[in-house]
Amino acid sequence: MKITIISIVCFLILVLVLAGCSKYIGIPKKKAARNLEEYLQNKYKGKLGYSDLSLFFNAATMDPNMYGVLIYDKDIPEIAFYTHLNLKNILENDTLSMYAAADRITVDDLYKDAIARYEARQAVVTDFKNDIPEITFSTETIDLNFKRDIEPQELDDVIMRFIDRLNKSFKEIDTAFQFSLLVKTATHPNGFITIPLEVDDDKWQAKSMVLSKKAAGFERLKTMVLKNIQSKLEIPYPHYIATENSKIYMDKSSLSRGAWLQYLEDKRIVNNGKGKWRNPQTGLYVVYFDFDTKFIYRGELLTEENDTTSYSEELRQIISTIEAEGIRTK
């Protein structure tokens, strides 16, 4: 009798616990997928597909029915958008709860935005078909494949016009990601120059040209530069070792001369959890080279106090130093 009473009490406790936690037990993934498929079929007659479906339950949403998903047009996969959906209620309400209630954003609003973005990008491709045979927009990169080698002045002119054209469709093309232009040529079909774009006052602006790690001959240059730095540091600065961090600026007036900025770690700085943590990346070394010939002109230790410098101060120091050497970055 005693055991029966205990069993009943335990059962009641379990029921109460499950009832209290039920609001945190969301829709299973299989059911979420079925709801999404039914929604897309009813709303778009199978025109749209999806991928990357995953639960998006966290402290910010506190919604166990929230899923992240990439939705795309089956005929034109470039028309795509990522969003978060309550897949328990999607068949009754497709308003996106992670947007402000006043905006009343729906799945269809995002789809229309994706179409407008695709059409704006295709218009850019059309406008530059005579200058750049192949232009590919991806999430964070715009590949500009010239399929031939190009002279510095011509590249500069095309890039300026291309960015100006992008800015004419800024609202439609803009995404949550930061774009970079990747210049491809016949000699460097996988990538040669990377030009990061920054947004200022709702316009893209070009940052300094840097050498792409995809460039043909990059690994050979890297080996040569690191070997050169090691030999120059061995006696006067034996406590320094090269890190994995570097910036390789290219001279826009030649597309061959460059400045390899290598960050150095001080081996004497050991963070063992005792006392205040210190940034061991204190050194910054610059090597000037010619990429076509793989000739290294010279190198110098730029600073031993880079750990105390802000990003903006570091950038000003780098740019002023390499431009004094004749490396035009913009």
C-alpha positions as a printed NumPy array, in Angstrom:
array([[  0.   ,   0.   ,   0.   ],
       [  2.843,   2.316,   0.94 ],
       [  4.606,   1.594,  -2.359],
       [  1.422,   2.351,  -4.31 ],
       [  0.995,   5.717,  -2.604],
       [  4.634,   6.629,  -3.295],
       [  4.199,   5.613,  -6.941],
       [  1.111,   7.791,  -7.285],
       [  2.879,  10.753,  -5.67 ],
       [  5.901,  10.345,  -7.974],
       [  3.6  ,  10.128, -10.985],
       [  1.806,  13.324,  -9.966],
       [  5.146,  15.12 ,  -9.466],
       [  6.286,  13.969, -12.907],
       [  3.066,  15.236, -14.503],
       [  3.453,  18.607, -12.808],
       [  7.077,  18.883, -13.881],
       [  6.258,  18.035, -17.478],
       [  3.378,  20.484, -17.474],
       [  5.619,  23.202, -16.143],
       [  8.302,  22.469, -18.727],
       [  5.968,  21.9  , -21.657],
       [  6.332,  25.449, -22.859],
       [ 10.068,  24.788, -23.285],
       [  9.544,  21.575, -25.261],
       [  9.268,  22.683, -28.85 ],
       [  8.087,  21.125, -32.079],
       [ 10.303,  18.2  , -33.212],
       [ 12.472,  18.79 , -36.267],
       [ 10.616,  16.251, -38.439],
       [  7.279,  17.893, -37.669],
       [  8.838,  21.339, -38.226],
       [ 10.074,  20.198, -41.631],
       [  6.634,  18.856, -42.579],
       [  4.987,  22.126, -41.569],
       [  7.497,  24.13 , -43.581],
       [  7.071,  21.934, -46.65 ],
       [  3.287,  22.243, -46.404],
       [  3.546,  26.01 , -46.018],
       [  5.835,  26.416, -49.033],
       [  3.612,  24.15 , -51.116],
       [  0.417,  26.009, -50.176],
       [  1.93 ,  29.482, -50.529],
       [  4.293,  29.032, -53.477],
       [  3.079,  25.824, -55.166],
       [  6.446,  24.138, -54.692],
       [  8.407,  26.977, -56.331],
       [ 10.57 ,  27.453, -53.222],
       [ 12.808,  24.916, -51.501],
       [ 14.771,  25.035, -48.273],
       [ 17.987,  23.809, -46.646],
       [ 20.027,  24.196, -43.457],
       [ 17.016,  23.733, -41.187],
       [ 18.141,  23.909, -37.55 ],
       [ 16.652,  24.699, -34.161],
       [ 17.183,  28.306, -33.055],
       [ 16.286,  28.172, -29.378],
       [ 18.385,  30.46 , -27.211],
       [ 18.225,  32.937, -24.364],
       [ 17.306,  35.751, -26.739],
       [ 14.258,  34.115, -28.33 ],
       [ 13.162,  31.695, -25.565],
       [ 11.002,  30.118, -28.26 ],
       [ 11.498,  26.344, -28.612],
       [  9.575,  26.377, -31.899],
       [ 11.959,  28.774, -33.631],
       [ 14.036,  27.367, -36.502],
       [ 16.625,  28.927, -38.761],
       [ 16.354,  28.05 , -42.448],
       [ 17.643,  29.018, -45.879],
       [ 14.795,  29.38 , -48.394],
       [ 15.579,  29.534, -52.119],
       [ 13.934,  29.62 , -55.521],
       [ 14.273,  26.18 , -57.114],
       [ 14.602,  27.602, -60.639],
       [ 17.008,  30.4  , -59.665],
       [ 18.926,  29.31 , -56.532],
       [ 20.641,  32.712, -56.384],
       [ 17.298,  34.06 , -55.181],
       [ 17.631,  33.02 , -51.561],
       [ 17.259,  34.345, -48.036],
       [ 17.968,  33.084, -44.538],
       [ 15.372,  33.644, -41.844],
       [ 13.951,  32.373, -38.552],
       [ 10.467,  30.894, -38.415],
       [  8.096,  29.646, -35.741],
       [  7.37 ,  26.346, -37.432],
       [  4.715,  25.343, -34.966],
       [  2.458,  28.198, -36.074],
       [  3.726,  28.789, -39.634],
       [  0.552,  27.42 , -41.242],
       [ -1.599,  29.939, -39.356],
       [  0.771,  32.911, -39.103],
       [  3.864,  33.577, -41.222],
       [  4.707,  36.941, -39.647],
       [  8.353,  36.863, -38.592],
       [  8.434,  37.327, -34.838],
       [ 12.125,  38.209, -34.709],
       [ 11.362,  41.485, -36.487],
       [  9.697,  44.421, -34.759],
       [  5.933,  43.869, -34.472],
       [  5.324,  47.264, -36.054],
       [  7.085,  46.14 , -39.258],
       [  4.868,  43.071, -39.806],
       [  7.544,  41.389, -41.934],
       [  6.473,  38.127, -43.554],
       [  8.202,  35.378, -45.516],
       [  6.836,  36.886, -48.713],
       [  8.433,  40.253, -47.909],
       [ 11.834,  38.573, -47.656],
       [ 11.208,  36.663, -50.874],
       [ 10.375,  39.868, -52.725],
       [ 13.522,  41.5  , -51.32 ],
       [ 15.571,  38.517, -52.528],
       [ 14.095,  38.864, -56.026],
       [ 14.884,  42.598, -56.073],
       [ 18.446,  41.895, -54.907],
       [ 18.936,  39.256, -57.613],
       [ 17.584,  41.524, -60.345],
       [ 19.774,  44.428, -59.193],
       [ 22.851,  42.201, -59.243],
       [ 22.005,  40.876, -62.684],
       [ 21.677,  44.451, -63.929],
       [ 25.218,  45.136, -62.707],
       [ 26.472,  41.995, -64.471],
       [ 24.82 ,  43.158, -67.702],
       [ 26.273,  46.672, -67.459],
       [ 29.829,  45.309, -67.137],
       [ 29.674,  42.378, -69.554],
       [ 32.118,  44.135, -71.926],
       [ 34.631,  44.858, -69.153],
       [ 34.373,  41.747, -66.989],
       [ 33.336,  38.501, -68.726],
       [ 32.306,  36.769, -65.502],
       [ 30.901,  38.337, -62.332],
       [ 29.715,  36.152, -59.472],
       [ 27.952,  37.442, -56.369],
       [ 28.205,  35.288, -53.26 ],
       [ 27.483,  35.918, -49.592],
       [ 30.555,  38.008, -48.788],
       [ 32.48 ,  38.162, -52.062],
       [ 31.964,  39.495, -55.566],
       [ 34.261,  37.633, -57.966],
       [ 35.432,  39.717, -60.922],
       [ 36.941,  37.312, -63.431],
       [ 38.627,  39.23 , -66.258],
       [ 39.88 ,  35.962, -67.832],
       [ 42.921,  37.901, -69.027],
       [ 45.766,  39.782, -67.429],
       [ 45.001,  43.432, -66.879],
       [ 47.103,  46.585, -66.604],
       [ 47.045,  48.553, -63.326],
       [ 45.429,  51.7  , -64.725],
       [ 42.685,  49.765, -66.489],
       [ 41.939,  47.77 , -63.343],
       [ 41.768,  50.939, -61.274],
       [ 39.341,  52.497, -63.752],
       [ 37.07 ,  49.434, -63.9  ],
       [ 37.023,  49.031, -60.122],
       [ 36.072,  52.674, -59.594],
       [ 33.234,  52.416, -62.12 ],
       [ 32.099,  49.08 , -60.709],
       [ 31.826,  50.405, -57.149],
       [ 30.018,  53.485, -58.417],
       [ 27.527,  51.214, -60.19 ],
       [ 27.029,  49.125, -57.052],
       [ 26.228,  52.268, -55.105],
       [ 23.438,  53.156, -57.533],
       [ 21.661,  50.01 , -56.333],
       [ 22.92 ,  50.082, -52.766],
       [ 19.519,  49.59 , -51.15 ],
       [ 18.64 ,  46.56 , -53.263],
       [ 22.073,  44.905, -53.183],
       [ 23.011,  45.619, -49.566],
       [ 23.217,  42.602, -47.263],
       [ 24.087,  41.988, -43.636],
       [ 27.556,  40.87 , -44.724],
       [ 30.587,  42.943, -45.661],
       [ 31.552,  42.582, -49.324],
       [ 35.013,  42.148, -50.803],
       [ 35.905,  42.222, -54.484],
       [ 38.068,  39.325, -55.633],
       [ 39.912,  40.073, -58.868],
       [ 40.725,  37.026, -61.011],
       [ 42.978,  37.063, -64.066],
       [ 44.384,  34.595, -66.587],
       [ 47.595,  34.231, -64.555],
       [ 45.639,  34.   , -61.307],
       [ 42.377,  32.212, -62.182],
       [ 41.562,  31.423, -58.542],
       [ 42.103,  34.952, -57.3  ],
       [ 44.744,  37.658, -57.404],
       [ 43.765,  40.916, -55.667],
       [ 41.217,  41.315, -52.886],
       [ 39.606,  44.712, -52.334],
       [ 37.52 ,  44.923, -49.146],
       [ 34.574,  47.317, -49.294],
       [ 33.455,  49.376, -46.333],
       [ 30.127,  51.154, -45.984],
       [ 30.116,  54.863, -45.261],
       [ 26.952,  56.96 , -45.453],
       [ 25.08 ,  54.213, -47.349],
       [ 27.821,  53.875, -49.953],
       [ 30.509,  51.297, -50.571],
       [ 34.077,  52.543, -50.613],
       [ 37.193,  50.627, -51.536],
       [ 39.762,  49.845, -48.878],
       [ 43.394,  49.035, -49.635],
       [ 44.255,  46.357, -52.198],
       [ 45.648,  43.193, -50.633],
       [ 47.132,  40.065, -52.15 ],
       [ 44.754,  37.11 , -52.228],
       [ 45.982,  33.905, -50.624],
       [ 44.544,  32.168, -53.698],
       [ 47.055,  33.876, -55.994],
       [ 49.349,  31.578, -57.994],
       [ 52.743,  31.58 , -56.283],
       [ 51.418,  32.794, -52.932],
       [ 52.767,  29.857, -50.91 ],
       [ 56.2  ,  30.251, -52.476],
       [ 56.233,  33.935, -51.576],
       [ 55.06 ,  33.174, -48.04 ],
       [ 57.875,  30.678, -47.51 ],
       [ 60.442,  33.175, -48.783],
       [ 59.131,  36.043, -46.658],
       [ 58.951,  34.06 , -43.428],
       [ 62.44 ,  32.662, -44.   ],
       [ 63.714,  36.189, -44.637],
       [ 62.104,  37.514, -41.456],
       [ 63.456,  34.669, -39.357],
       [ 67.01 ,  35.265, -40.558],
       [ 66.776,  39.014, -39.887],
       [ 65.357,  38.529, -36.376],
       [ 67.607,  35.662, -35.315],
       [ 70.383,  37.752, -33.74 ],
       [ 68.902,  41.16 , -32.789],
       [ 65.416,  39.897, -31.792],
       [ 65.681,  36.162, -30.933],
       [ 62.598,  36.374, -28.703],
       [ 60.28 ,  37.012, -31.663],
       [ 58.483,  34.361, -33.731],
       [ 56.104,  34.901, -36.643],
       [ 52.396,  34.315, -35.961],
       [ 49.721,  33.191, -38.403],
       [ 48.568,  36.807, -38.771],
       [ 49.703,  38.945, -41.679],
       [ 48.491,  41.615, -44.117],
       [ 49.843,  41.8  , -47.654],
       [ 49.223,  45.169, -49.275],
       [ 49.674,  45.555, -53.024],
       [ 50.801,  48.605, -54.977],
       [ 47.873,  49.595, -57.201],
       [ 50.171,  51.379, -59.653],
       [ 52.149,  48.222, -60.496],
       [ 50.09 ,  45.22 , -59.223],
       [ 53.428,  43.572, -58.496],
       [ 55.195,  45.464, -55.741],
       [ 53.872,  44.818, -52.27 ],
       [ 54.387,  45.088, -48.53 ],
       [ 54.035,  42.022, -46.328],
       [ 53.113,  43.034, -42.762],
       [ 53.925,  40.179, -40.394],
       [ 52.78 ,  40.107, -36.775],
       [ 55.317,  38.779, -34.279],
       [ 54.845,  37.084, -30.93 ],
       [ 57.19 ,  37.7  , -28.006],
       [ 58.184,  34.302, -26.541],
       [ 59.161,  35.95 , -23.245],
       [ 55.515,  36.743, -22.496],
       [ 53.9  ,  33.732, -20.852],
       [ 50.311,  33.835, -19.68 ],
       [ 49.844,  31.066, -17.117],
       [ 46.682,  32.342, -15.483],
       [ 48.573,  34.16 , -12.769],
       [ 48.409,  37.911, -12.793],
       [ 47.13 ,  40.192, -15.556],
       [ 46.977,  38.74 , -19.067],
       [ 49.41 ,  40.336, -21.53 ],
       [ 49.107,  40.339, -25.302],
       [ 52.183,  38.487, -26.608],
       [ 51.712,  39.868, -30.14 ],
       [ 53.919,  42.917, -29.697],
       [ 55.992,  43.059, -32.878],
       [ 55.19 ,  44.101, -36.438],
       [ 57.662,  43.498, -39.264],
       [ 57.351,  44.694, -42.87 ],
       [ 58.939,  43.084, -45.928],
       [ 58.9  ,  44.786, -49.351],
       [ 58.773,  42.454, -52.339],
       [ 58.027,  42.103, -56.032],
       [ 55.412,  39.429, -56.608],
       [ 56.18 ,  38.769, -60.289],
       [ 59.86 ,  38.058, -59.685],
       [ 59.538,  36.935, -56.027],
       [ 62.352,  39.354, -55.208],
       [ 62.557,  40.702, -51.671],
       [ 63.875,  44.26 , -51.513],
       [ 64.292,  44.716, -47.794],
       [ 62.57 ,  44.452, -44.44 ],
       [ 62.381,  46.289, -41.143],
       [ 60.879,  45.978, -37.686],
       [ 58.05 ,  48.481, -37.696],
       [ 57.278,  48.4  , -33.982],
       [ 57.81 ,  46.428, -30.778],
       [ 54.75 ,  47.974, -29.121],
       [ 51.932,  46.864, -31.364],
       [ 50.083,  45.384, -28.371],
       [ 49.466,  48.899, -27.042],
       [ 48.264,  50.349, -30.345],
       [ 44.628,  50.719, -31.387],
       [ 43.47 ,  49.361, -34.743],
       [ 43.157,  52.848, -36.241],
       [ 46.607,  53.881, -34.984],
       [ 48.132,  50.669, -36.296],
       [ 46.508,  51.178, -39.706],
       [ 47.731,  54.777, -39.942],
       [ 51.258,  53.694, -39.093],
       [ 51.212,  50.893, -41.661],
       [ 49.772,  52.964, -44.498],
       [ 52.068,  55.956, -43.915],
       [ 55.122,  53.669, -43.769],
       [ 54.439,  51.632, -46.886],
       [ 53.278,  54.636, -48.906],
       [ 56.566,  56.339, -48.061],
       [ 58.163,  53.277, -49.65 ],
       [ 56.11 ,  53.883, -52.821],
       [ 53.348,  51.326, -52.235],
       [ 50.097,  53.   , -53.332],
       [ 47.259,  51.335, -51.475],
       [ 44.292,  53.364, -52.805]])
